[in-house]
Amino acid sequence: MYKLSIVNEVNGRTFGSQWESQSEKNEYLDKLIAKQSWGKNQRIINEDDIPEELRSRIISTQVIPQVGEAASEDGTIPPSFDYQPERTEHTVKADYVVTEENMLLSKEYRNSQKVEARKKEYRSIEEVMHIILDYGMDSQEFINMQSERASIKVKYPKEV
């Protein structure tokens, strides 16, 4: 079991899901990242185009050197010449953060699975109530029931 938690750091919205297999989880992630379901992906923005609110999200900056010459000696640019002036590009981190947890490695998850297994083997609430009401808590029937519960707990021990 894999658990995903997604937080959009720009607007504060949170999302989450659980998947049985890693391949299902990866397929889900790839699909929603491609659709930009949680916000924009990591991207490169030119200095002239970056809004002020994204400046705090810049993770790297690169200066791209000038390519070619701006003009020939007579001051004209040849028509087929591909001149590019120096520019600055910023890499801005994605709007969202994805955190994934392998629940099979989580002690809390394993303990919850053991509790569920115990519940399947315990006597029903009705049976417990009948033993208490019919025989009392000092009876051999009640002691036997407590012994059964103790052996089930030993069978499915919780991790501390």
NUVEX-730056 format. One record per residue: x, y, z of N, C-alpha, C, O in turn; residue in one letter. Coordinates in nm, 2 decimals, always signed. Layout:
N
{{X,Y,Z},{X,Y,Z},{X,Y,Z},{X,Y,Z},A}
...
END
This chain:
160
{{+0.09,-0.12,+0.00},{+0.00,+0.00,+0.00},{+0.09,+0.12,+0.00},{+0.18,+0.13,+0.08},M}
{{+0.06,+0.22,-0.09},{+0.14,+0.34,-0.10},{+0.04,+0.46,-0.08},{-0.07,+0.46,-0.13},Y}
{{+0.09,+0.55,+0.00},{+0.01,+0.67,+0.04},{+0.08,+0.79,-0.02},{+0.20,+0.81,+0.00},K}
{{+0.00,+0.87,-0.09},{+0.05,+1.00,-0.15},{-0.02,+1.12,-0.08},{-0.14,+1.12,-0.06},L}
{{+0.06,+1.22,-0.05},{+0.01,+1.34,+0.00},{+0.07,+1.45,-0.09},{+0.19,+1.46,-0.11},S}
{{-0.02,+1.54,-0.14},{+0.02,+1.64,-0.23},{-0.02,+1.77,-0.17},{-0.14,+1.79,-0.13},I}
{{+0.07,+1.87,-0.16},{+0.04,+2.00,-0.11},{+0.07,+2.11,-0.22},{+0.19,+2.11,-0.26},V}
{{-0.02,+2.19,-0.26},{+0.01,+2.30,-0.35},{+0.06,+2.41,-0.26},{-0.02,+2.47,-0.19},N}
{{+0.18,+2.45,-0.27},{+0.24,+2.55,-0.19},{+0.20,+2.69,-0.23},{+0.22,+2.78,-0.15},E}
{{+0.14,+2.71,-0.34},{+0.10,+2.84,-0.39},{-0.03,+2.87,-0.33},{-0.05,+2.99,-0.28},V}
{{-0.13,+2.78,-0.33},{-0.27,+2.81,-0.28},{-0.30,+2.74,-0.16},{-0.41,+2.76,-0.10},N}
{{-0.22,+2.65,-0.11},{-0.24,+2.58,+0.02},{-0.33,+2.46,+0.01},{-0.36,+2.40,+0.11},G}
{{-0.38,+2.42,-0.11},{-0.47,+2.31,-0.12},{-0.40,+2.18,-0.10},{-0.28,+2.17,-0.14},R}
{{-0.46,+2.08,-0.04},{-0.40,+1.95,-0.02},{-0.48,+1.84,-0.09},{-0.60,+1.85,-0.10},T}
{{-0.41,+1.74,-0.13},{-0.47,+1.62,-0.20},{-0.41,+1.50,-0.14},{-0.30,+1.50,-0.09},F}
{{-0.47,+1.38,-0.16},{-0.41,+1.26,-0.12},{-0.48,+1.14,-0.18},{-0.59,+1.15,-0.23},G}
{{-0.41,+1.03,-0.18},{-0.47,+0.90,-0.23},{-0.38,+0.79,-0.18},{-0.27,+0.80,-0.13},S}
{{-0.44,+0.67,-0.19},{-0.37,+0.54,-0.16},{-0.38,+0.44,-0.27},{-0.48,+0.44,-0.34},Q}
{{-0.27,+0.37,-0.29},{-0.26,+0.27,-0.40},{-0.21,+0.14,-0.35},{-0.12,+0.14,-0.26},W}
{{-0.26,+0.03,-0.41},{-0.22,-0.10,-0.37},{-0.08,-0.14,-0.42},{+0.00,-0.20,-0.36},E}
{{-0.04,-0.09,-0.54},{+0.08,-0.12,-0.60},{+0.16,+0.00,-0.64},{+0.10,+0.11,-0.66},S}
{{+0.29,-0.02,-0.65},{+0.38,+0.09,-0.69},{+0.35,+0.13,-0.84},{+0.36,+0.25,-0.87},Q}
{{+0.32,+0.04,-0.92},{+0.30,+0.07,-1.06},{+0.17,+0.15,-1.08},{+0.17,+0.25,-1.16},S}
{{+0.06,+0.12,-1.00},{-0.06,+0.20,-1.01},{-0.03,+0.34,-0.96},{-0.08,+0.44,-1.01},E}
{{+0.04,+0.35,-0.85},{+0.08,+0.48,-0.79},{+0.15,+0.57,-0.90},{+0.12,+0.68,-0.92},K}
{{+0.25,+0.51,-0.96},{+0.34,+0.58,-1.06},{+0.25,+0.62,-1.18},{+0.27,+0.73,-1.23},N}
{{+0.17,+0.54,-1.22},{+0.08,+0.57,-1.34},{-0.01,+0.69,-1.30},{-0.03,+0.78,-1.38},E}
{{-0.07,+0.69,-1.18},{-0.15,+0.80,-1.13},{-0.07,+0.93,-1.13},{-0.12,+1.03,-1.17},Y}
{{+0.05,+0.92,-1.07},{+0.13,+1.04,-1.06},{+0.17,+1.10,-1.19},{+0.15,+1.22,-1.22},L}
{{+0.21,+1.01,-1.28},{+0.25,+1.06,-1.42},{+0.14,+1.13,-1.49},{+0.16,+1.23,-1.55},D}
{{+0.02,+1.07,-1.48},{-0.10,+1.12,-1.55},{-0.13,+1.26,-1.49},{-0.16,+1.35,-1.57},K}
{{-0.14,+1.27,-1.36},{-0.18,+1.40,-1.30},{-0.07,+1.51,-1.31},{-0.10,+1.63,-1.32},L}
{{+0.05,+1.47,-1.31},{+0.16,+1.57,-1.33},{+0.15,+1.62,-1.47},{+0.17,+1.74,-1.49},I}
{{+0.13,+1.53,-1.57},{+0.12,+1.57,-1.71},{+0.00,+1.67,-1.73},{+0.01,+1.76,-1.81},A}
{{-0.11,+1.65,-1.66},{-0.23,+1.73,-1.67},{-0.21,+1.86,-1.58},{-0.30,+1.95,-1.59},K}
{{-0.11,+1.87,-1.50},{-0.08,+1.98,-1.41},{-0.21,+1.99,-1.32},{-0.25,+2.11,-1.29},Q}
{{-0.26,+1.88,-1.27},{-0.37,+1.88,-1.18},{-0.35,+1.95,-1.05},{-0.45,+2.01,-1.00},S}
{{-0.23,+1.96,-1.00},{-0.21,+2.02,-0.87},{-0.14,+2.15,-0.88},{-0.11,+2.22,-0.78},W}
{{-0.12,+2.20,-1.00},{-0.05,+2.33,-1.03},{+0.06,+2.30,-1.13},{+0.07,+2.20,-1.19},G}
{{+0.13,+2.41,-1.16},{+0.23,+2.40,-1.26},{+0.35,+2.32,-1.22},{+0.39,+2.32,-1.10},K}
{{+0.42,+2.26,-1.31},{+0.54,+2.18,-1.29},{+0.66,+2.27,-1.27},{+0.64,+2.39,-1.30},N}
{{+0.77,+2.22,-1.24},{+0.90,+2.30,-1.24},{+0.92,+2.35,-1.38},{+0.89,+2.28,-1.48},Q}
{{+0.96,+2.48,-1.39},{+0.97,+2.54,-1.52},{+1.08,+2.65,-1.53},{+1.13,+2.69,-1.43},R}
{{+1.11,+2.68,-1.65},{+1.21,+2.79,-1.67},{+1.14,+2.91,-1.73},{+1.06,+2.90,-1.82},I}
{{+1.17,+3.02,-1.66},{+1.11,+3.15,-1.70},{+1.22,+3.25,-1.72},{+1.31,+3.27,-1.64},I}
{{+1.20,+3.33,-1.83},{+1.30,+3.44,-1.86},{+1.28,+3.55,-1.76},{+1.17,+3.57,-1.71},N}
{{+1.39,+3.62,-1.73},{+1.39,+3.73,-1.64},{+1.29,+3.83,-1.67},{+1.22,+3.88,-1.57},E}
{{+1.27,+3.86,-1.79},{+1.17,+3.97,-1.83},{+1.03,+3.92,-1.81},{+0.94,+4.01,-1.80},D}
{{+1.00,+3.79,-1.80},{+0.87,+3.74,-1.79},{+0.83,+3.69,-1.65},{+0.71,+3.65,-1.63},D}
{{+0.92,+3.69,-1.55},{+0.89,+3.64,-1.42},{+0.81,+3.73,-1.33},{+0.86,+3.85,-1.31},I}
{{+0.70,+3.69,-1.28},{+0.62,+3.78,-1.19},{+0.69,+3.79,-1.06},{+0.76,+3.69,-1.02},P}
{{+0.66,+3.89,-0.98},{+0.73,+3.91,-0.85},{+0.69,+3.80,-0.75},{+0.78,+3.76,-0.67},E}
{{+0.57,+3.75,-0.76},{+0.53,+3.65,-0.66},{+0.60,+3.51,-0.68},{+0.60,+3.43,-0.59},E}
{{+0.67,+3.49,-0.80},{+0.74,+3.37,-0.82},{+0.89,+3.38,-0.78},{+0.96,+3.28,-0.78},L}
{{+0.94,+3.50,-0.75},{+1.08,+3.52,-0.72},{+1.12,+3.44,-0.60},{+1.23,+3.39,-0.60},R}
{{+1.03,+3.42,-0.50},{+1.07,+3.34,-0.39},{+1.08,+3.19,-0.42},{+1.13,+3.11,-0.33},S}
{{+1.03,+3.15,-0.53},{+1.02,+3.01,-0.57},{+1.14,+2.97,-0.67},{+1.14,+2.86,-0.71},R}
{{+1.23,+3.06,-0.69},{+1.34,+3.04,-0.78},{+1.44,+2.94,-0.71},{+1.48,+2.96,-0.60},I}
{{+1.47,+2.83,-0.79},{+1.57,+2.74,-0.73},{+1.71,+2.75,-0.80},{+1.81,+2.70,-0.74},I}
{{+1.71,+2.81,-0.92},{+1.84,+2.83,-0.98},{+1.83,+2.94,-1.09},{+1.72,+2.96,-1.14},S}
{{+1.94,+3.00,-1.12},{+1.94,+3.10,-1.22},{+2.06,+3.08,-1.32},{+2.17,+3.04,-1.27},T}
{{+2.04,+3.10,-1.44},{+2.14,+3.08,-1.54},{+2.14,+3.20,-1.64},{+2.04,+3.24,-1.69},Q}
{{+2.26,+3.25,-1.66},{+2.28,+3.35,-1.76},{+2.32,+3.29,-1.89},{+2.42,+3.22,-1.90},V}
{{+2.24,+3.31,-2.00},{+2.27,+3.25,-2.13},{+2.35,+3.36,-2.21},{+2.30,+3.47,-2.23},I}
{{+2.47,+3.33,-2.25},{+2.55,+3.43,-2.32},{+2.49,+3.47,-2.45},{+2.41,+3.39,-2.51},P}
{{+2.53,+3.58,-2.50},{+2.49,+3.63,-2.63},{+2.55,+3.54,-2.74},{+2.66,+3.49,-2.73},Q}
{{+2.46,+3.52,-2.84},{+2.51,+3.44,-2.96},{+2.51,+3.53,-3.08},{+2.41,+3.60,-3.11},V}
{{+2.63,+3.53,-3.15},{+2.64,+3.61,-3.27},{+2.67,+3.76,-3.24},{+2.69,+3.80,-3.12},G}
{{+2.67,+3.84,-3.34},{+2.69,+3.98,-3.32},{+2.57,+4.06,-3.36},{+2.49,+4.01,-3.44},E}
{{+2.55,+4.17,-3.29},{+2.42,+4.24,-3.31},{+2.41,+4.31,-3.44},{+2.30,+4.31,-3.50},A}
{{+2.52,+4.35,-3.50},{+2.51,+4.42,-3.63},{+2.65,+4.41,-3.70},{+2.75,+4.38,-3.63},A}
{{+2.64,+4.42,-3.83},{+2.77,+4.42,-3.90},{+2.83,+4.55,-3.89},{+2.78,+4.64,-3.83},S}
{{+2.95,+4.57,-3.95},{+3.03,+4.69,-3.94},{+2.95,+4.82,-3.99},{+2.97,+4.93,-3.95},E}
{{+2.87,+4.79,-4.09},{+2.79,+4.91,-4.14},{+2.66,+4.93,-4.06},{+2.58,+5.02,-4.10},D}
{{+2.64,+4.85,-3.95},{+2.53,+4.88,-3.87},{+2.40,+4.80,-3.90},{+2.30,+4.81,-3.84},G}
{{+2.41,+4.71,-4.00},{+2.30,+4.63,-4.03},{+2.31,+4.49,-3.99},{+2.43,+4.44,-3.98},T}
{{+2.20,+4.42,-3.96},{+2.21,+4.28,-3.93},{+2.17,+4.20,-4.05},{+2.07,+4.23,-4.11},I}
{{+2.26,+4.11,-4.09},{+2.23,+4.02,-4.20},{+2.09,+3.95,-4.18},{+2.06,+3.91,-4.07},P}
{{+2.01,+3.95,-4.29},{+1.87,+3.89,-4.27},{+1.87,+3.74,-4.23},{+1.77,+3.70,-4.16},P}
{{+1.97,+3.66,-4.26},{+1.96,+3.52,-4.23},{+2.04,+3.49,-4.09},{+2.05,+3.38,-4.05},S}
{{+2.09,+3.60,-4.03},{+2.17,+3.58,-3.91},{+2.08,+3.56,-3.79},{+1.98,+3.63,-3.77},F}
{{+2.11,+3.46,-3.70},{+2.04,+3.43,-3.58},{+2.10,+3.48,-3.46},{+2.18,+3.42,-3.39},D}
{{+2.08,+3.61,-3.43},{+2.14,+3.68,-3.32},{+2.05,+3.66,-3.20},{+1.92,+3.68,-3.21},Y}
{{+2.11,+3.63,-3.08},{+2.03,+3.62,-2.96},{+2.11,+3.69,-2.85},{+2.23,+3.66,-2.82},Q}
{{+2.05,+3.79,-2.79},{+2.12,+3.87,-2.69},{+2.14,+3.79,-2.56},{+2.07,+3.69,-2.54},P}
{{+2.23,+3.84,-2.47},{+2.24,+3.77,-2.34},{+2.11,+3.78,-2.27},{+2.04,+3.88,-2.27},E}
{{+2.07,+3.67,-2.20},{+1.95,+3.67,-2.12},{+1.97,+3.59,-2.00},{+2.06,+3.51,-1.99},R}
{{+1.88,+3.61,-1.90},{+1.88,+3.54,-1.77},{+1.76,+3.45,-1.76},{+1.64,+3.50,-1.79},T}
{{+1.77,+3.33,-1.73},{+1.66,+3.23,-1.71},{+1.66,+3.18,-1.57},{+1.77,+3.15,-1.51},E}
{{+1.54,+3.17,-1.51},{+1.53,+3.12,-1.37},{+1.45,+2.99,-1.38},{+1.35,+2.98,-1.45},H}
{{+1.50,+2.89,-1.30},{+1.42,+2.77,-1.28},{+1.34,+2.79,-1.16},{+1.39,+2.81,-1.05},T}
{{+1.21,+2.77,-1.18},{+1.11,+2.79,-1.07},{+1.06,+2.66,-1.03},{+1.02,+2.58,-1.11},V}
{{+1.06,+2.63,-0.89},{+1.01,+2.50,-0.85},{+0.86,+2.48,-0.88},{+0.79,+2.58,-0.89},K}
{{+0.82,+2.35,-0.88},{+0.68,+2.32,-0.90},{+0.60,+2.38,-0.80},{+0.64,+2.41,-0.68},A}
{{+0.47,+2.41,-0.83},{+0.38,+2.47,-0.73},{+0.34,+2.37,-0.62},{+0.29,+2.41,-0.52},D}
{{+0.37,+2.24,-0.64},{+0.32,+2.14,-0.55},{+0.44,+2.06,-0.50},{+0.55,+2.05,-0.56},Y}
{{+0.42,+1.99,-0.39},{+0.52,+1.89,-0.33},{+0.44,+1.76,-0.31},{+0.34,+1.76,-0.25},V}
{{+0.50,+1.66,-0.37},{+0.44,+1.52,-0.35},{+0.52,+1.44,-0.25},{+0.65,+1.43,-0.26},V}
{{+0.46,+1.39,-0.15},{+0.52,+1.31,-0.05},{+0.46,+1.17,-0.06},{+0.34,+1.16,-0.06},T}
{{+0.54,+1.07,-0.07},{+0.49,+0.93,-0.08},{+0.54,+0.85,+0.03},{+0.66,+0.87,+0.07},E}
{{+0.46,+0.76,+0.08},{+0.50,+0.67,+0.19},{+0.46,+0.53,+0.16},{+0.34,+0.50,+0.12},E}
{{+0.55,+0.44,+0.17},{+0.53,+0.30,+0.15},{+0.47,+0.25,+0.29},{+0.54,+0.23,+0.38},N}
{{+0.34,+0.23,+0.29},{+0.27,+0.20,+0.41},{+0.31,+0.06,+0.46},{+0.30,+0.03,+0.58},M}
{{+0.36,-0.03,+0.37},{+0.41,-0.16,+0.42},{+0.53,-0.14,+0.51},{+0.56,-0.23,+0.59},L}
{{+0.60,-0.03,+0.50},{+0.72,-0.01,+0.58},{+0.68,+0.07,+0.71},{+0.77,+0.09,+0.80},L}
{{+0.56,+0.12,+0.72},{+0.51,+0.20,+0.83},{+0.47,+0.11,+0.95},{+0.39,+0.02,+0.93},S}
{{+0.53,+0.13,+1.06},{+0.49,+0.06,+1.18},{+0.34,+0.07,+1.21},{+0.27,-0.02,+1.25},K}
{{+0.29,+0.20,+1.20},{+0.15,+0.22,+1.23},{+0.06,+0.14,+1.14},{-0.04,+0.08,+1.18},E}
{{+0.09,+0.13,+1.01},{+0.01,+0.05,+0.92},{+0.02,-0.10,+0.95},{-0.09,-0.17,+0.96},Y}
{{+0.14,-0.15,+0.98},{+0.15,-0.29,+1.02},{+0.07,-0.32,+1.14},{+0.00,-0.42,+1.15},R}
{{+0.08,-0.23,+1.24},{+0.00,-0.25,+1.37},{-0.15,-0.25,+1.34},{-0.23,-0.32,+1.40},N}
{{-0.20,-0.16,+1.25},{-0.34,-0.15,+1.22},{-0.38,-0.28,+1.15},{-0.50,-0.33,+1.17},S}
{{-0.30,-0.34,+1.07},{-0.33,-0.47,+1.00},{-0.34,-0.58,+1.11},{-0.43,-0.67,+1.10},Q}
{{-0.26,-0.58,+1.21},{-0.26,-0.68,+1.31},{-0.39,-0.66,+1.40},{-0.45,-0.76,+1.44},K}
{{-0.43,-0.54,+1.43},{-0.55,-0.52,+1.50},{-0.67,-0.57,+1.42},{-0.76,-0.63,+1.48},V}
{{-0.67,-0.55,+1.29},{-0.78,-0.60,+1.21},{-0.79,-0.75,+1.21},{-0.89,-0.81,+1.22},E}
{{-0.67,-0.81,+1.21},{-0.66,-0.96,+1.21},{-0.71,-1.01,+1.35},{-0.78,-1.11,+1.36},A}
{{-0.68,-0.94,+1.46},{-0.73,-0.98,+1.59},{-0.88,-0.97,+1.60},{-0.94,-1.06,+1.65},R}
{{-0.93,-0.86,+1.54},{-1.08,-0.84,+1.55},{-1.16,-0.96,+1.48},{-1.26,-0.99,+1.53},K}
{{-1.10,-1.01,+1.38},{-1.16,-1.12,+1.31},{-1.17,-1.25,+1.39},{-1.26,-1.33,+1.37},K}
{{-1.08,-1.26,+1.48},{-1.07,-1.38,+1.56},{-1.14,-1.37,+1.70},{-1.17,-1.46,+1.76},E}
{{-1.15,-1.24,+1.75},{-1.21,-1.22,+1.88},{-1.36,-1.26,+1.87},{-1.42,-1.26,+1.77},Y}
{{-1.41,-1.29,+1.99},{-1.56,-1.31,+2.00},{-1.63,-1.18,+1.97},{-1.58,-1.08,+1.99},R}
{{-1.75,-1.20,+1.93},{-1.83,-1.08,+1.90},{-1.87,-1.01,+2.03},{-1.87,-1.07,+2.14},S}
{{-1.91,-0.88,+2.02},{-1.95,-0.80,+2.14},{-2.07,-0.87,+2.21},{-2.08,-0.88,+2.33},I}
{{-2.16,-0.93,+2.13},{-2.28,-1.00,+2.18},{-2.24,-1.12,+2.27},{-2.29,-1.14,+2.38},E}
{{-2.14,-1.20,+2.22},{-2.09,-1.31,+2.29},{-2.03,-1.27,+2.43},{-2.05,-1.33,+2.53},E}
{{-1.95,-1.16,+2.42},{-1.88,-1.11,+2.54},{-1.99,-1.06,+2.64},{-1.98,-1.09,+2.76},V}
{{-2.09,-0.99,+2.59},{-2.19,-0.94,+2.68},{-2.27,-1.06,+2.75},{-2.30,-1.05,+2.87},M}
{{-2.30,-1.16,+2.67},{-2.37,-1.28,+2.72},{-2.29,-1.35,+2.83},{-2.34,-1.39,+2.93},H}
{{-2.16,-1.36,+2.81},{-2.07,-1.43,+2.91},{-2.07,-1.34,+3.04},{-2.09,-1.40,+3.15},I}
{{-2.06,-1.21,+3.02},{-2.05,-1.13,+3.14},{-2.19,-1.13,+3.22},{-2.19,-1.15,+3.34},I}
{{-2.30,-1.12,+3.14},{-2.43,-1.11,+3.20},{-2.47,-1.25,+3.26},{-2.54,-1.25,+3.36},L}
{{-2.44,-1.35,+3.18},{-2.49,-1.49,+3.22},{-2.41,-1.55,+3.33},{-2.46,-1.62,+3.42},D}
{{-2.27,-1.52,+3.33},{-2.18,-1.60,+3.42},{-2.11,-1.50,+3.51},{-2.06,-1.55,+3.62},Y}
{{-2.10,-1.37,+3.48},{-2.02,-1.28,+3.56},{-1.88,-1.28,+3.53},{-1.83,-1.36,+3.46},G}
{{-1.81,-1.17,+3.58},{-1.67,-1.15,+3.54},{-1.58,-1.24,+3.63},{-1.46,-1.24,+3.60},M}
{{-1.63,-1.31,+3.73},{-1.55,-1.40,+3.81},{-1.56,-1.54,+3.77},{-1.51,-1.63,+3.83},D}
{{-1.63,-1.57,+3.66},{-1.66,-1.70,+3.62},{-1.55,-1.77,+3.54},{-1.46,-1.70,+3.49},S}
{{-1.55,-1.90,+3.53},{-1.45,-1.97,+3.45},{-1.47,-1.94,+3.30},{-1.37,-1.93,+3.22},Q}
{{-1.60,-1.92,+3.25},{-1.62,-1.88,+3.12},{-1.56,-1.75,+3.08},{-1.50,-1.74,+2.97},E}
{{-1.56,-1.65,+3.17},{-1.50,-1.52,+3.14},{-1.35,-1.54,+3.14},{-1.28,-1.48,+3.05},F}
{{-1.29,-1.61,+3.23},{-1.15,-1.64,+3.24},{-1.10,-1.71,+3.11},{-1.00,-1.67,+3.05},I}
{{-1.18,-1.80,+3.06},{-1.15,-1.87,+2.94},{-1.15,-1.78,+2.82},{-1.06,-1.78,+2.73},N}
{{-1.25,-1.69,+2.82},{-1.26,-1.59,+2.71},{-1.13,-1.50,+2.71},{-1.08,-1.46,+2.61},M}
{{-1.09,-1.45,+2.83},{-0.98,-1.36,+2.84},{-0.85,-1.44,+2.80},{-0.76,-1.38,+2.74},Q}
{{-0.84,-1.57,+2.83},{-0.73,-1.65,+2.78},{-0.73,-1.66,+2.63},{-0.62,-1.65,+2.57},S}
{{-0.84,-1.67,+2.57},{-0.85,-1.67,+2.42},{-0.80,-1.54,+2.36},{-0.72,-1.54,+2.27},E}
{{-0.84,-1.43,+2.42},{-0.80,-1.30,+2.38},{-0.65,-1.28,+2.39},{-0.58,-1.23,+2.30},R}
{{-0.59,-1.33,+2.50},{-0.45,-1.32,+2.52},{-0.37,-1.40,+2.42},{-0.27,-1.36,+2.37},A}
{{-0.42,-1.52,+2.38},{-0.35,-1.60,+2.28},{-0.36,-1.54,+2.14},{-0.27,-1.55,+2.06},S}
{{-0.47,-1.47,+2.11},{-0.49,-1.40,+1.98},{-0.39,-1.28,+1.98},{-0.33,-1.26,+1.87},I}
{{-0.37,-1.21,+2.09},{-0.28,-1.10,+2.09},{-0.13,-1.15,+2.07},{-0.05,-1.08,+2.01},K}
{{-0.10,-1.27,+2.13},{+0.03,-1.33,+2.11},{+0.05,-1.37,+1.96},{+0.16,-1.35,+1.91},V}
{{-0.06,-1.42,+1.90},{-0.05,-1.46,+1.76},{-0.03,-1.34,+1.67},{+0.04,-1.35,+1.57},K}
{{-0.09,-1.22,+1.70},{-0.07,-1.10,+1.62},{-0.01,-0.99,+1.71},{-0.09,-0.90,+1.75},Y}
{{+0.12,-0.99,+1.74},{+0.17,-0.89,+1.83},{+0.19,-0.76,+1.77},{+0.24,-0.75,+1.65},P}
{{+0.16,-0.65,+1.84},{+0.18,-0.52,+1.79},{+0.33,-0.48,+1.81},{+0.38,-0.51,+1.91},K}
{{+0.38,-0.40,+1.72},{+0.52,-0.34,+1.74},{+0.51,-0.22,+1.83},{+0.42,-0.14,+1.82},E}
{{+0.61,-0.21,+1.91},{+0.62,-0.09,+2.00},{+0.71,+0.01,+1.95},{+0.72,+0.12,+2.01},V}
END
